[in-house]
Amino acid sequence: MKRRAFFGSVAAVAAGAAVVGLVGCGERPQVIEYKQGKYQGKPYSEPWKGKQWNDSKQDWNVAVDTRAQNQNEYKRIK
């Protein structure tokens, strides 16, 4: 009787492993449909375009320079 229970549990584990192994076979192919000459990514825009900088390149440059100076270790230590 114990033998049957053992082989039954082994069969159940083997069947479960087979099911788990076959689940990975259901993946669909991932193929990109490229249209010749057409860029399909994010549209390019200047970094200062938008609400944060109000389309002002000068304000954006000031903010970038200020950030760079705040990360300057020499200036921070001195």
CORUR-V95809 format. One record per residue. SS is DSSP state (hx for helix, st for strand, lp for the rest). PHI is phi in whole degrees, 0 to 359 (NA if undefined). NEAR is the number of other C-alpha atoms within 8 Angstrom. Layout:
ss=<SS;SS>
phi=<PHI;PHI>
near=<NEAR;NEAR>
This chain:
ss=<lp;hx;hx;hx;hx;hx;hx;hx;hx;hx;hx;hx;hx;hx;hx;hx;hx;hx;hx;hx;hx;hx;hx;hx;hx;hx;lp;lp;lp;lp;lp;lp;lp;lp;lp;lp;lp;lp;lp;lp;lp;lp;lp;lp;lp;lp;lp;lp;lp;lp;lp;lp;lp;lp;lp;lp;hx;hx;hx;hx;hx;hx;hx;hx;hx;hx;hx;hx;hx;hx;lp;lp;hx;hx;hx;hx;hx;lp>
phi=<NA;295;296;297;297;296;292;294;289;296;295;294;295;295;295;296;295;295;296;297;294;280;298;291;279;271;287;278;292;254;246;272;267;269;264;303;83;246;277;253;273;292;295;281;217;294;295;269;280;138;291;297;253;54;57;253;293;294;298;296;298;298;295;293;296;296;297;297;291;290;265;281;294;299;293;291;283;290>
near=<4;5;6;7;8;8;8;8;8;8;8;8;8;8;8;8;8;8;8;8;8;8;7;7;6;6;5;4;4;4;4;4;4;5;6;4;4;6;5;4;4;4;4;4;5;5;5;11;11;8;6;5;11;8;8;9;9;6;8;10;8;8;8;8;8;8;8;8;8;7;6;8;6;6;7;7;5;4>
